[in-house]
Amino acid sequence: MNLFDSLTISGSALTAERQRSEIIAANLANAETTHTEAGGPFKRREVVFESAGTSSFRLAMASSTGFSGRTPGTVSVSNVVDDPSPSVMRYEPGHPDANKDGYVSYPAINPAMEMVDLMGSVRSYQLNASAVTAAKQMIQQTIDILKS
Amino acid sequence: MITPPAGLGSIGSISGLPTMKPLGAQDTGEGFSGVLKNALQQVNQLSGGATQQIGTLLQGGNADMSSVMIAVEKADVAFQLMMQVRNKIVSAYQDVEKMQF
């Protein structure tokens, strides 16, 4: 553990939360998208967070080499997965994406739910920003010891 | 008879631990100035990294704002610590200088 680890960990959380809110924003923006490059309606996406391991091997590596690729405890987005729930069919015979029965498949996205997720993400970002401030203050106070 | 667990004998031979040298012993350049130089280099490295990241961010590059802020914060804190250590050293030097004989 060095002086900057708490800053690194909180910083990684800030990055991860920003990526999460990007994905949620994409879900909101594409709530009515019926046409994608891959064909079919837009698929709702979700992020999967992963914590850097605190395995004894990694800790031993970090302490013996003095350098570890990732600080134990940092969080990152390991994967972005599609929501498997089926798309919603709506009867719109005039729509260019309608099937032969006149139904258009819309993404199964509930904007209210996405908004709640977004609020959660924003709050989490706030929380980690506070943790950064706290870590900064702690370091500052440590440096102040040296001042006469 | 109790046999000691394997590997117990090797505890005393952990390498890489800093060893205290007696005052006045001629060491191989890695003295206080070496430590200071090393610290200064690390501070410089942090500050250089922060400058580079700010440049990327300002040019609209693919830089993450939060990680840039963290890098700037690290560089700032490291510089402050270095500055305080320097002040302490200078004041110690001045104290010695003012010594009355």
gemmi code that builds the backbone of each chain (N, CA, C; Angstrom):
import gemmi

chains = {
    "A": [
        ("MET", (0.850, -1.196, 0.000), (0.000, 0.000, 0.000), (0.882, 1.240, 0.000)),
        ("ASN", (0.707, 2.093, -0.911), (1.420, 3.339, -0.834), (0.442, 4.502, -0.665)),
        ("LEU", (1.017, 5.683, -0.638), (0.275, 6.906, -0.336), (-0.909, 7.131, -1.275)),
        ("PHE", (-0.755, 6.707, -2.521), (-1.724, 7.091, -3.538), (-2.786, 6.032, -3.797)),
        ("ASP", (-2.705, 4.898, -3.082), (-3.596, 3.803, -3.445), (-5.070, 4.154, -3.283)),
        ("SER", (-5.394, 4.891, -2.198), (-6.810, 5.227, -2.025), (-7.279, 6.164, -3.131)),
        ("LEU", (-6.368, 7.039, -3.578), (-6.711, 7.907, -4.715), (-6.926, 7.073, -5.978)),
        ("THR", (-6.031, 6.099, -6.190), (-6.144, 5.254, -7.384), (-7.455, 4.477, -7.384)),
        ("ILE", (-7.787, 3.914, -6.197), (-9.000, 3.098, -6.102), (-10.242, 3.949, -6.365)),
        ("SER", (-10.323, 5.117, -5.703), (-11.491, 5.975, -5.905), (-11.545, 6.485, -7.335)),
        ("GLY", (-10.382, 6.757, -7.915), (-10.332, 7.208, -9.306), (-10.848, 6.149, -10.259)),
        ("SER", (-10.485, 4.892, -9.993), (-10.968, 3.820, -10.867), (-12.486, 3.698, -10.766)),
        ("ALA", (-13.010, 3.931, -9.547), (-14.468, 3.873, -9.372), (-15.148, 5.001, -10.144)),
        ("LEU", (-14.519, 6.177, -10.155), (-15.075, 7.302, -10.920), (-15.151, 6.939, -12.408)),
        ("THR", (-14.069, 6.358, -12.911), (-14.045, 5.961, -14.325), (-15.127, 4.925, -14.620)),
        ("ALA", (-15.239, 3.943, -13.727), (-16.217, 2.871, -13.942), (-17.633, 3.426, -13.922)),
        ("GLU", (-17.916, 4.333, -12.993), (-19.265, 4.895, -12.909), (-19.583, 5.747, -14.128)),
        ("ARG", (-18.565, 6.421, -14.644), (-18.794, 7.225, -15.841), (-19.157, 6.320, -17.029)),
        ("GLN", (-18.435, 5.185, -17.118), (-18.743, 4.247, -18.200), (-20.156, 3.693, -18.048)),
        ("ARG", (-20.537, 3.427, -16.777), (-21.887, 2.907, -16.533), (-22.934, 3.923, -16.950)),
        ("SER", (-22.698, 5.198, -16.597), (-23.702, 6.199, -16.960), (-23.742, 6.415, -18.472)),
        ("GLU", (-22.604, 6.181, -19.153), (-22.611, 6.252, -20.623), (-23.522, 5.181, -21.210)),
        ("ILE", (-23.390, 3.960, -20.663), (-24.216, 2.851, -21.158), (-25.691, 3.142, -20.900)),
        ("ILE", (-26.001, 3.681, -19.701), (-27.396, 3.992, -19.372), (-27.915, 5.079, -20.303)),
        ("ALA", (-27.065, 6.074, -20.592), (-27.472, 7.142, -21.511), (-27.759, 6.568, -22.892)),
        ("ALA", (-26.938, 5.595, -23.319), (-27.179, 4.959, -24.622), (-28.514, 4.222, -24.611)),
        ("ASN", (-28.817, 3.553, -23.495), (-30.102, 2.848, -23.375), (-31.262, 3.831, -23.476)),
        ("LEU", (-31.141, 4.963, -22.795), (-32.202, 5.975, -22.812), (-32.365, 6.547, -24.212)),
        ("ALA", (-31.229, 6.837, -24.846), (-31.282, 7.462, -26.160), (-31.898, 6.531, -27.192)),
        ("ASN", (-31.676, 5.221, -26.999), (-32.144, 4.263, -27.997), (-33.395, 3.513, -27.554)),
        ("ALA", (-34.170, 4.131, -26.656), (-35.360, 3.454, -26.132), (-36.382, 3.162, -27.233)),
        ("GLU", (-36.326, 3.922, -28.326), (-37.298, 3.724, -29.412), (-36.621, 3.303, -30.709)),
        ("THR", (-35.369, 2.840, -30.628), (-34.628, 2.500, -31.846), (-35.043, 1.124, -32.351)),
        ("THR", (-35.509, 1.091, -33.579), (-35.958, -0.188, -34.142), (-34.981, -0.731, -35.173)),
        ("HIS", (-33.962, 0.052, -35.463), (-33.091, -0.292, -36.572), (-31.638, -0.204, -36.107)),
        ("THR", (-30.909, -1.291, -36.178), (-29.482, -1.241, -35.823), (-28.664, -1.885, -36.933)),
        ("GLU", (-27.337, -1.675, -36.869), (-26.459, -2.258, -37.880), (-26.534, -3.774, -37.870)),
        ("ALA", (-26.658, -4.333, -36.643), (-26.710, -5.782, -36.518), (-28.068, -6.334, -36.938)),
        ("GLY", (-29.026, -5.457, -37.208), (-30.378, -5.886, -37.550), (-31.226, -6.018, -36.308)),
        ("GLY", (-32.519, -5.771, -36.433), (-33.425, -5.866, -35.299), (-33.362, -4.625, -34.434)),
        ("PRO", (-34.156, -4.592, -33.382), (-34.176, -3.401, -32.527), (-32.924, -3.307, -31.668)),
        ("PHE", (-32.725, -2.151, -31.062), (-31.605, -1.944, -30.132), (-31.776, -2.866, -28.926)),
        ("LYS", (-30.652, -3.404, -28.468), (-30.701, -4.274, -27.282), (-30.256, -3.467, -26.064)),
        ("ARG", (-31.032, -3.547, -24.994), (-30.654, -2.884, -23.754), (-29.350, -3.507, -23.251)),
        ("ARG", (-28.403, -2.650, -22.797), (-27.113, -3.164, -22.354), (-26.879, -2.856, -20.882)),
        ("GLU", (-26.095, -3.691, -20.274), (-25.765, -3.520, -18.856), (-24.267, -3.709, -18.663)),
        ("VAL", (-23.691, -3.033, -17.674), (-22.266, -3.200, -17.406), (-22.057, -4.236, -16.306)),
        ("VAL", (-20.910, -4.892, -16.354), (-20.513, -5.824, -15.289), (-19.240, -5.263, -14.665)),
        ("PHE", (-19.292, -4.978, -13.389), (-18.119, -4.447, -12.693), (-17.263, -5.587, -12.162)),
        ("GLU", (-15.962, -5.327, -12.153), (-15.028, -6.345, -11.654), (-14.004, -5.660, -10.767)),
        ("SER", (-13.700, -6.317, -9.648), (-12.704, -5.755, -8.739), (-11.365, -6.415, -8.999)),
        ("ALA", (-10.292, -5.609, -8.987), (-8.958, -6.182, -9.138), (-8.686, -7.081, -7.940)),
        ("GLY", (-8.132, -8.260, -8.209), (-7.991, -9.273, -7.173), (-7.104, -8.847, -6.016)),
        ("THR", (-7.438, -9.355, -4.849), (-6.577, -9.144, -3.694), (-6.002, -10.495, -3.290)),
        ("SER", (-5.753, -11.341, -4.303), (-5.220, -12.668, -4.017), (-3.820, -12.541, -3.428)),
        ("SER", (-3.446, -13.551, -2.664), (-2.143, -13.488, -1.989), (-1.019, -13.449, -3.010)),
        ("PHE", (-1.245, -14.100, -4.171), (-0.202, -14.088, -5.210), (0.041, -12.660, -5.701)),
        ("ARG", (-1.085, -11.958, -5.959), (-0.972, -10.593, -6.476), (-0.301, -9.689, -5.442)),
        ("LEU", (-0.699, -9.863, -4.167), (-0.110, -9.037, -3.113), (1.383, -9.313, -2.984)),
        ("ALA", (1.747, -10.617, -3.101), (3.160, -10.980, -3.010), (3.939, -10.370, -4.160)),
        ("MET", (3.334, -10.412, -5.359), (3.975, -9.806, -6.533), (4.188, -8.314, -6.310)),
        ("ALA", (3.128, -7.666, -5.809), (3.186, -6.217, -5.626), (4.244, -5.841, -4.610)),
        ("SER", (4.343, -6.643, -3.524), (5.290, -6.267, -2.476), (6.722, -6.601, -2.861)),
        ("SER", (6.917, -7.650, -3.678), (8.304, -8.026, -4.002), (8.844, -7.219, -5.171)),
        ("THR", (7.977, -6.852, -6.119), (8.471, -6.104, -7.271), (8.279, -4.611, -7.093)),
        ("GLY", (7.420, -4.245, -6.146), (7.155, -2.825, -5.943), (6.286, -2.235, -7.038)),
        ("PHE", (5.856, -3.073, -7.931), (5.002, -2.573, -9.007), (3.938, -3.616, -9.324)),
        ("SER", (2.690, -3.187, -9.328), (1.626, -4.077, -9.759), (0.837, -3.369, -10.837)),
        ("GLY", (0.408, -4.125, -11.818), (-0.334, -3.519, -12.915), (-1.558, -2.782, -12.414)),
        ("ARG", (-2.288, -3.402, -11.516), (-3.471, -2.763, -10.958), (-3.446, -2.866, -9.446)),
        ("THR", (-3.794, -1.774, -8.799), (-3.846, -1.753, -7.350), (-4.987, -2.655, -6.882)),
        ("PRO", (-4.753, -3.535, -5.912), (-5.843, -4.361, -5.412), (-6.964, -3.480, -4.883)),
        ("GLY", (-8.185, -3.822, -5.254), (-9.332, -3.050, -4.796), (-9.881, -2.095, -5.834)),
        ("THR", (-9.141, -1.868, -6.917), (-9.687, -0.997, -7.950), (-10.803, -1.723, -8.701)),
        ("VAL", (-11.728, -0.926, -9.203), (-12.877, -1.506, -9.906), (-12.781, -1.122, -11.380)),
        ("SER", (-13.255, -2.022, -12.228), (-13.274, -1.683, -13.648), (-14.464, -2.381, -14.297)),
        ("VAL", (-14.833, -1.908, -15.476), (-15.919, -2.553, -16.220), (-15.316, -3.729, -16.958)),
        ("SER", (-15.693, -4.938, -16.561), (-15.084, -6.114, -17.189), (-15.832, -6.499, -18.447)),
        ("ASN", (-17.107, -6.182, -18.507), (-17.905, -6.660, -19.626), (-19.155, -5.794, -19.780)),
        ("VAL", (-19.616, -5.663, -20.994), (-20.912, -5.018, -21.249), (-21.787, -6.073, -21.898)),
        ("VAL", (-22.888, -6.423, -21.234), (-23.716, -7.530, -21.726), (-25.064, -7.022, -22.219)),
        ("ASP", (-25.631, -7.756, -23.166), (-26.969, -7.438, -23.665), (-28.017, -8.010, -22.723)),
        ("ASP", (-29.078, -7.252, -22.530), (-30.217, -7.741, -21.744), (-30.975, -8.758, -22.605)),
        ("PRO", (-31.116, -10.017, -22.117), (-31.742, -11.035, -22.978), (-33.265, -10.930, -23.091)),
        ("SER", (-33.894, -9.998, -22.370), (-35.365, -9.968, -22.391), (-35.868, -9.666, -23.810)),
        ("PRO", (-36.985, -10.324, -24.220), (-37.459, -10.205, -25.608), (-37.967, -8.801, -25.919)),
        ("SER", (-37.869, -8.424, -27.172), (-38.299, -7.081, -27.563), (-39.826, -6.978, -27.523)),
        ("VAL", (-40.295, -5.736, -27.460), (-41.741, -5.485, -27.335), (-42.317, -5.303, -28.736)),
        ("MET", (-43.403, -6.002, -29.022), (-44.022, -5.889, -30.338), (-45.162, -4.863, -30.280)),
        ("ARG", (-45.130, -3.931, -31.255), (-46.214, -2.942, -31.330), (-46.803, -2.966, -32.734)),
        ("TYR", (-48.108, -2.792, -32.819), (-48.782, -2.843, -34.116), (-48.675, -1.483, -34.800)),
        ("GLU", (-47.799, -1.397, -35.805), (-47.648, -0.162, -36.583), (-47.448, -0.555, -38.043)),
        ("PRO", (-48.535, -0.821, -38.763), (-48.405, -1.378, -40.124), (-47.662, -0.473, -41.101)),
        ("GLY", (-47.676, 0.842, -40.881), (-47.028, 1.749, -41.843), (-45.528, 1.877, -41.643)),
        ("HIS", (-45.000, 1.324, -40.571), (-43.588, 1.487, -40.210), (-42.691, 0.679, -41.150)),
        ("PRO", (-41.573, 1.268, -41.614), (-40.703, 0.507, -42.530), (-40.113, -0.762, -41.925)),
        ("ASP", (-39.988, -0.824, -40.595), (-39.427, -2.022, -39.964), (-40.505, -3.026, -39.542)),
        ("ALA", (-41.734, -2.799, -39.973), (-42.809, -3.705, -39.559), (-42.663, -5.059, -40.251)),
        ("ASN", (-43.032, -6.133, -39.546), (-42.989, -7.460, -40.182), (-44.277, -7.656, -40.997)),
        ("LYS", (-44.460, -8.861, -41.539), (-45.563, -9.031, -42.487), (-46.936, -8.918, -41.820)),
        ("ASP", (-46.969, -9.124, -40.479), (-48.249, -8.962, -39.773), (-48.470, -7.511, -39.341)),
        ("GLY", (-47.520, -6.614, -39.629), (-47.680, -5.204, -39.271), (-47.149, -4.860, -37.889)),
        ("TYR", (-46.390, -5.773, -37.275), (-45.849, -5.507, -35.938), (-44.389, -5.045, -36.035)),
        ("VAL", (-44.033, -4.048, -35.215), (-42.656, -3.566, -35.156), (-42.081, -3.976, -33.805)),
        ("SER", (-40.867, -4.529, -33.802), (-40.271, -4.892, -32.507), (-39.462, -3.717, -31.964)),
        ("TYR", (-39.818, -3.306, -30.772), (-39.151, -2.192, -30.086), (-38.271, -2.750, -28.970)),
        ("PRO", (-37.183, -2.050, -28.617), (-36.350, -2.540, -27.503), (-37.120, -2.552, -26.184)),
        ("ALA", (-36.818, -3.536, -25.348), (-37.507, -3.665, -24.053), (-36.821, -2.753, -23.041)),
        ("ILE", (-36.986, -1.449, -23.240), (-36.348, -0.482, -22.337), (-37.425, 0.335, -21.652)),
        ("ASN", (-37.331, 0.390, -20.326), (-38.252, 1.202, -19.546), (-37.503, 2.471, -19.122)),
        ("PRO", (-37.844, 3.626, -19.716), (-37.085, 4.844, -19.418), (-37.060, 5.186, -17.933)),
        ("ALA", (-38.145, 4.884, -17.213), (-38.173, 5.185, -15.774), (-37.108, 4.380, -15.042)),
        ("MET", (-36.995, 3.106, -15.428), (-35.986, 2.250, -14.781), (-34.577, 2.742, -15.082)),
        ("GLU", (-34.390, 3.150, -16.338), (-33.068, 3.653, -16.733), (-32.727, 4.913, -15.946)),
        ("MET", (-33.749, 5.771, -15.731), (-33.514, 7.003, -14.970), (-33.067, 6.684, -13.551)),
        ("VAL", (-33.724, 5.673, -12.955), (-33.349, 5.281, -11.587), (-31.917, 4.761, -11.557)),
        ("ASP", (-31.562, 3.956, -12.568), (-30.186, 3.454, -12.673), (-29.202, 4.612, -12.802)),
        ("LEU", (-29.609, 5.602, -13.605), (-28.749, 6.761, -13.830), (-28.542, 7.531, -12.527)),
        ("MET", (-29.626, 7.682, -11.754), (-29.506, 8.370, -10.457), (-28.556, 7.613, -9.546)),
        ("GLY", (-28.678, 6.280, -9.561), (-27.776, 5.462, -8.755), (-26.328, 5.676, -9.149)),
        ("SER", (-26.113, 5.734, -10.458), (-24.753, 5.928, -10.972), (-24.203, 7.291, -10.559)),
        ("VAL", (-25.050, 8.315, -10.679), (-24.613, 9.667, -10.324), (-24.285, 9.749, -8.832)),
        ("ARG", (-25.146, 9.153, -8.008), (-24.900, 9.152, -6.557), (-23.605, 8.431, -6.229)),
        ("SER", (-23.379, 7.325, -6.913), (-22.173, 6.540, -6.671), (-20.932, 7.343, -7.058)),
        ("TYR", (-21.047, 8.085, -8.151), (-19.946, 8.942, -8.585), (-19.642, 9.982, -7.519)),
        ("GLN", (-20.724, 10.587, -6.996), (-20.604, 11.600, -5.942), (-19.870, 11.042, -4.721)),
        ("LEU", (-20.314, 9.836, -4.358), (-19.741, 9.141, -3.205), (-18.235, 8.960, -3.370)),
        ("ASN", (-17.831, 8.515, -4.554), (-16.412, 8.262, -4.788), (-15.614, 9.551, -4.901)),
        ("ALA", (-16.279, 10.595, -5.417), (-15.608, 11.896, -5.451), (-15.352, 12.379, -4.026)),
        ("SER", (-16.316, 12.127, -3.118), (-16.112, 12.476, -1.711), (-14.955, 11.692, -1.115)),
        ("ALA", (-14.852, 10.416, -1.517), (-13.746, 9.589, -1.015), (-12.406, 10.142, -1.485)),
        ("VAL", (-12.371, 10.643, -2.725), (-11.147, 11.264, -3.235), (-10.782, 12.471, -2.383)),
        ("THR", (-11.800, 13.307, -2.101), (-11.556, 14.503, -1.282), (-11.028, 14.117, 0.091)),
        ("ALA", (-11.625, 13.087, 0.679), (-11.193, 12.644, 2.006), (-9.748, 12.170, 1.981)),
        ("ALA", (-9.413, 11.375, 0.943), (-8.040, 10.863, 0.831), (-7.062, 12.020, 0.668)),
        ("LYS", (-7.485, 13.009, -0.134), (-6.647, 14.179, -0.368), (-6.382, 14.924, 0.940)),
        ("GLN", (-7.444, 15.100, 1.732), (-7.293, 15.784, 3.012), (-6.357, 15.033, 3.941)),
        ("MET", (-6.494, 13.700, 3.930), (-5.622, 12.901, 4.800), (-4.164, 13.088, 4.419)),
        ("ILE", (-3.891, 13.049, 3.119), (-2.510, 13.217, 2.659), (-2.008, 14.616, 3.020)),
        ("GLN", (-2.888, 15.595, 2.810), (-2.526, 16.985, 3.100), (-2.155, 17.157, 4.576)),
        ("GLN", (-2.975, 16.545, 5.442), (-2.697, 16.661, 6.868), (-1.390, 15.979, 7.231)),
        ("THR", (-1.093, 14.866, 6.535), (0.187, 14.186, 6.791), (1.346, 15.086, 6.411)),
        ("ILE", (1.196, 15.789, 5.279), (2.261, 16.681, 4.843), (2.400, 17.848, 5.839)),
        ("ASP", (1.241, 18.292, 6.381), (1.260, 19.410, 7.320), (2.067, 19.108, 8.587)),
        ("ILE", (2.217, 17.810, 8.892), (3.031, 17.438, 10.058), (4.444, 17.991, 9.901)),
        ("LEU", (4.901, 17.965, 8.655), (6.277, 18.368, 8.367), (6.470, 19.877, 8.503)),
        ("LYS", (5.371, 20.626, 8.349), (5.493, 22.082, 8.453), (5.778, 22.453, 9.904)),
        ("SER", (6.623, 23.430, 10.048), (6.987, 23.774, 11.425), (5.938, 24.667, 12.068)),
    ],
    "B": [
        ("MET", (10.239, -35.616, 19.086), (10.932, -34.384, 18.744), (10.116, -33.590, 17.732)),
        ("ILE", (10.036, -32.300, 17.947), (9.256, -31.463, 17.032), (10.159, -30.959, 15.923)),
        ("THR", (9.740, -31.248, 14.679), (10.529, -30.745, 13.552), (10.008, -29.365, 13.153)),
        ("PRO", (10.893, -28.426, 12.941), (10.433, -27.097, 12.525), (9.813, -27.142, 11.142)),
        ("PRO", (8.778, -26.364, 10.891), (8.162, -26.357, 9.554), (9.158, -25.913, 8.486)),
        ("ALA", (8.973, -26.508, 7.305), (9.895, -26.197, 6.202), (9.846, -24.718, 5.862)),
        ("GLY", (10.982, -24.188, 5.569), (11.021, -22.790, 5.148), (11.253, -21.830, 6.282)),
        ("LEU", (11.179, -22.336, 7.539), (11.351, -21.439, 8.678), (12.767, -20.893, 8.739)),
        ("GLY", (13.702, -21.746, 8.299), (15.101, -21.333, 8.370), (15.444, -20.214, 7.399)),
        ("SER", (14.598, -20.051, 6.360), (14.946, -19.063, 5.330), (14.406, -17.680, 5.664)),
        ("ILE", (13.720, -17.537, 6.802), (13.135, -16.232, 7.133), (14.210, -15.171, 7.285)),
        ("GLY", (15.322, -15.602, 7.864), (16.381, -14.623, 8.109), (17.044, -14.096, 6.848)),
        ("SER", (16.788, -14.731, 5.719), (17.529, -14.354, 4.513), (16.660, -13.604, 3.509)),
        ("ILE", (15.681, -12.838, 4.024), (14.871, -12.043, 3.100), (15.748, -10.956, 2.508)),
        ("SER", (15.797, -10.922, 1.204), (16.636, -9.913, 0.564), (15.802, -8.688, 0.216)),
        ("GLY", (16.466, -7.621, -0.072), (15.769, -6.416, -0.499), (15.381, -5.506, 0.640)),
        ("LEU", (15.600, -5.932, 1.886), (15.276, -5.054, 3.009), (16.393, -4.019, 3.159)),
        ("PRO", (16.020, -2.782, 3.450), (17.066, -1.780, 3.622), (17.886, -2.086, 4.876)),
        ("THR", (19.184, -2.003, 4.728), (20.040, -2.251, 5.876), (20.616, -0.928, 6.363)),
        ("MET", (20.663, -0.759, 7.649), (21.189, 0.469, 8.235), (22.709, 0.425, 8.198)),
        ("LYS", (23.294, 1.505, 7.698), (24.752, 1.561, 7.651), (25.234, 2.494, 8.752)),
        ("PRO", (26.382, 2.174, 9.346), (26.899, 3.086, 10.367), (27.296, 4.422, 9.762)),
        ("LEU", (27.157, 5.466, 10.538), (27.463, 6.811, 10.068), (28.932, 6.902, 9.675)),
        ("GLY", (29.214, 7.529, 8.575), (30.592, 7.701, 8.148), (31.103, 6.582, 7.279)),
        ("ALA", (30.347, 5.514, 7.163), (30.787, 4.421, 6.307), (30.671, 4.856, 4.858)),
        ("GLN", (31.671, 4.478, 4.064), (31.646, 4.853, 2.655), (30.672, 3.936, 1.915)),
        ("ASP", (29.549, 4.469, 1.512), (28.653, 3.640, 0.711), (28.813, 4.002, -0.754)),
        ("THR", (28.155, 3.272, -1.596), (28.420, 3.391, -3.033), (27.470, 4.390, -3.692)),
        ("GLY", (27.556, 5.644, -3.270), (26.808, 6.686, -3.964), (25.340, 6.769, -3.603)),
        ("GLU", (24.753, 5.678, -3.136), (23.320, 5.679, -2.827), (23.122, 6.250, -1.429)),
        ("GLY", (23.534, 7.457, -1.226), (23.385, 8.111, 0.068), (22.130, 8.937, 0.101)),
        ("PHE", (22.153, 9.951, 0.937), (20.983, 10.807, 1.080), (20.680, 11.547, -0.215)),
        ("SER", (21.749, 12.004, -0.877), (21.528, 12.731, -2.129), (20.907, 11.823, -3.182)),
        ("GLY", (21.320, 10.561, -3.159), (20.740, 9.605, -4.099), (19.250, 9.429, -3.865)),
        ("VAL", (18.882, 9.297, -2.577), (17.472, 9.146, -2.204), (16.680, 10.361, -2.677)),
        ("LEU", (17.266, 11.546, -2.428), (16.594, 12.794, -2.783), (16.409, 12.903, -4.295)),
        ("LYS", (17.475, 12.516, -5.008), (17.433, 12.564, -6.471), (16.333, 11.653, -6.998)),
        ("ASN", (16.272, 10.465, -6.404), (15.282, 9.476, -6.783), (13.869, 10.019, -6.580)),
        ("ALA", (13.656, 10.623, -5.392), (12.336, 11.166, -5.057), (11.959, 12.267, -6.033)),
        ("LEU", (12.950, 13.115, -6.325), (12.720, 14.234, -7.246), (12.336, 13.722, -8.626)),
        ("GLN", (13.026, 12.653, -9.030), (12.734, 12.065, -10.338), (11.303, 11.537, -10.389)),
        ("GLN", (10.883, 10.893, -9.278), (9.525, 10.348, -9.254), (8.489, 11.456, -9.313)),
        ("VAL", (8.740, 12.560, -8.578), (7.827, 13.699, -8.600), (7.732, 14.259, -10.015)),
        ("ASN", (8.902, 14.366, -10.637), (8.964, 14.887, -12.000), (8.190, 14.015, -12.967)),
        ("GLN", (8.313, 12.700, -12.757), (7.630, 11.738, -13.620), (6.115, 11.905, -13.494)),
        ("LEU", (5.645, 12.019, -12.240), (4.208, 12.199, -11.994), (3.707, 13.466, -12.656)),
        ("SER", (4.478, 14.535, -12.474), (4.059, 15.822, -13.030), (4.058, 15.791, -14.551)),
        ("GLY", (5.075, 15.092, -15.118), (5.115, 14.952, -16.579), (3.920, 14.194, -17.108)),
        ("GLY", (3.565, 13.105, -16.399), (2.392, 12.322, -16.798), (1.125, 13.153, -16.748)),
        ("ALA", (0.988, 13.950, -15.678), (-0.202, 14.799, -15.523), (-0.270, 15.821, -16.649)),
        ("THR", (0.873, 16.438, -16.955), (0.906, 17.435, -18.039), (0.462, 16.821, -19.360)),
        ("GLN", (0.982, 15.624, -19.622), (0.651, 14.935, -20.873), (-0.845, 14.646, -20.952)),
        ("GLN", (-1.409, 14.180, -19.803), (-2.833, 13.836, -19.796), (-3.704, 15.067, -19.971)),
        ("ILE", (-3.293, 16.191, -19.350), (-4.048, 17.437, -19.522), (-4.041, 17.849, -20.989)),
        ("GLY", (-2.855, 17.719, -21.619), (-2.743, 18.044, -23.040), (-3.712, 17.225, -23.875)),
        ("THR", (-3.748, 15.918, -23.598), (-4.655, 15.041, -24.342), (-6.104, 15.468, -24.149)),
        ("LEU", (-6.434, 15.791, -22.881), (-7.820, 16.174, -22.572), (-8.197, 17.459, -23.288)),
        ("LEU", (-7.281, 18.447, -23.257), (-7.595, 19.744, -23.849), (-7.693, 19.667, -25.365)),
        ("GLN", (-6.934, 18.737, -25.960), (-6.998, 18.591, -27.415), (-8.155, 17.709, -27.846)),
        ("GLY", (-9.028, 17.404, -26.897), (-10.191, 16.586, -27.243), (-9.837, 15.143, -27.477)),
        ("GLY", (-8.714, 14.704, -26.926), (-8.292, 13.321, -27.100), (-9.102, 12.379, -26.239)),
        ("ASN", (-8.750, 11.109, -26.330), (-9.498, 10.089, -25.612), (-8.969, 9.954, -24.184)),
        ("ALA", (-9.110, 11.027, -23.402), (-8.651, 10.987, -22.020), (-9.857, 11.028, -21.091)),
        ("ASP", (-9.768, 10.232, -20.037), (-10.846, 10.190, -19.060), (-10.650, 11.326, -18.063)),
        ("MET", (-11.681, 12.160, -17.930), (-11.558, 13.356, -17.103), (-11.188, 13.015, -15.656)),
        ("SER", (-11.860, 12.007, -15.090), (-11.597, 11.698, -13.683), (-10.170, 11.208, -13.488)),
        ("SER", (-9.668, 10.393, -14.448), (-8.293, 9.905, -14.251), (-7.284, 11.037, -14.429)),
        ("VAL", (-7.624, 12.013, -15.294), (-6.735, 13.171, -15.428), (-6.686, 13.939, -14.114)),
        ("MET", (-7.863, 14.142, -13.507), (-7.918, 14.858, -12.226), (-7.115, 14.130, -11.154)),
        ("ILE", (-7.250, 12.794, -11.131), (-6.510, 12.006, -10.132), (-5.007, 12.156, -10.369)),
        ("ALA", (-4.608, 12.129, -11.637), (-3.175, 12.266, -11.953), (-2.658, 13.627, -11.510)),
        ("VAL", (-3.456, 14.679, -11.771), (-3.054, 16.034, -11.361), (-2.940, 16.102, -9.842)),
        ("GLU", (-3.911, 15.494, -9.174), (-3.922, 15.512, -7.708), (-2.690, 14.817, -7.145)),
        ("LYS", (-2.343, 13.666, -7.738), (-1.160, 12.920, -7.294), (0.092, 13.759, -7.477)),
        ("ALA", (0.190, 14.402, -8.651), (1.376, 15.213, -8.929), (1.460, 16.370, -7.927)),
        ("ASP", (0.320, 16.986, -7.655), (0.281, 18.119, -6.723), (0.732, 17.709, -5.329)),
        ("VAL", (0.161, 16.600, -4.852), (0.489, 16.125, -3.507), (1.960, 15.736, -3.410)),
        ("ALA", (2.452, 15.051, -4.456), (3.853, 14.632, -4.461), (4.768, 15.848, -4.443)),
        ("PHE", (4.388, 16.867, -5.211), (5.211, 18.080, -5.247), (5.218, 18.769, -3.888)),
        ("GLN", (4.034, 18.840, -3.258), (3.964, 19.483, -1.939), (4.837, 18.774, -0.919)),
        ("LEU", (4.765, 17.413, -0.970), (5.584, 16.633, -0.032), (7.066, 16.891, -0.275)),
        ("MET", (7.435, 16.897, -1.564), (8.834, 17.144, -1.917), (9.262, 18.520, -1.412)),
        ("MET", (8.388, 19.486, -1.590), (8.683, 20.869, -1.182), (8.878, 20.957, 0.332)),
        ("GLN", (8.018, 20.252, 1.079), (8.124, 20.290, 2.537), (9.417, 19.640, 2.997)),
        ("VAL", (9.759, 18.520, 2.350), (11.016, 17.844, 2.700), (12.184, 18.776, 2.432)),
        ("ARG", (12.134, 19.464, 1.296), (13.187, 20.416, 0.934), (13.284, 21.542, 1.964)),
        ("ASN", (12.133, 22.094, 2.372), (12.135, 23.157, 3.376), (12.782, 22.687, 4.675)),
        ("LYS", (12.444, 21.442, 5.033), (12.972, 20.880, 6.273), (14.495, 20.765, 6.187)),
        ("ILE", (14.961, 20.276, 5.040), (16.405, 20.108, 4.862), (17.100, 21.457, 4.927)),
        ("VAL", (16.546, 22.452, 4.222), (17.168, 23.775, 4.192), (17.211, 24.367, 5.597)),
        ("SER", (16.114, 24.213, 6.355), (16.115, 24.792, 7.702), (17.119, 24.085, 8.599)),
        ("ALA", (17.276, 22.757, 8.398), (18.281, 22.030, 9.170), (19.680, 22.530, 8.826)),
        ("TYR", (19.921, 22.747, 7.542), (21.222, 23.250, 7.080), (21.502, 24.625, 7.687)),
        ("GLN", (20.462, 25.488, 7.677), (20.639, 26.829, 8.224), (20.898, 26.798, 9.719)),
        ("ASP", (20.236, 25.858, 10.398), (20.481, 25.697, 11.836), (21.942, 25.353, 12.093)),
        ("VAL", (22.464, 24.433, 11.274), (23.872, 24.040, 11.428), (24.779, 25.231, 11.143)),
        ("GLU", (24.415, 25.999, 10.108), (25.209, 27.148, 9.681), (25.315, 28.187, 10.791)),
        ("LYS", (24.208, 28.372, 11.498), (24.164, 29.408, 12.530), (24.815, 28.959, 13.840)),
        ("MET", (25.311, 27.743, 13.841), (25.872, 27.203, 15.087), (27.029, 28.054, 15.589)),
        ("GLN", (27.024, 28.364, 16.877), (28.067, 29.199, 17.462), (29.170, 28.315, 18.035)),
        ("PHE", (30.416, 28.740, 17.796), (31.528, 27.976, 18.360), (32.202, 28.748, 19.471)),
    ],
}
model = gemmi.Model(1)
for chain_id, residues in chains.items():
    chain = gemmi.Chain(chain_id)
    for i, (resn, *xyz) in enumerate(residues, 1):
        res = gemmi.Residue()
        res.name, res.seqid = resn, gemmi.SeqId(i, " ")
        for name, pos in zip(("N", "CA", "C"), xyz):
            atom = gemmi.Atom()
            atom.name, atom.element = name, gemmi.Element(name[0])
            atom.pos, atom.b_iso = gemmi.Position(*pos), 0.0
            res.add_atom(atom)
        chain.add_residue(res)
    model.add_chain(chain)
structure = gemmi.Structure()
structure.add_model(model)
structure.setup_entities()
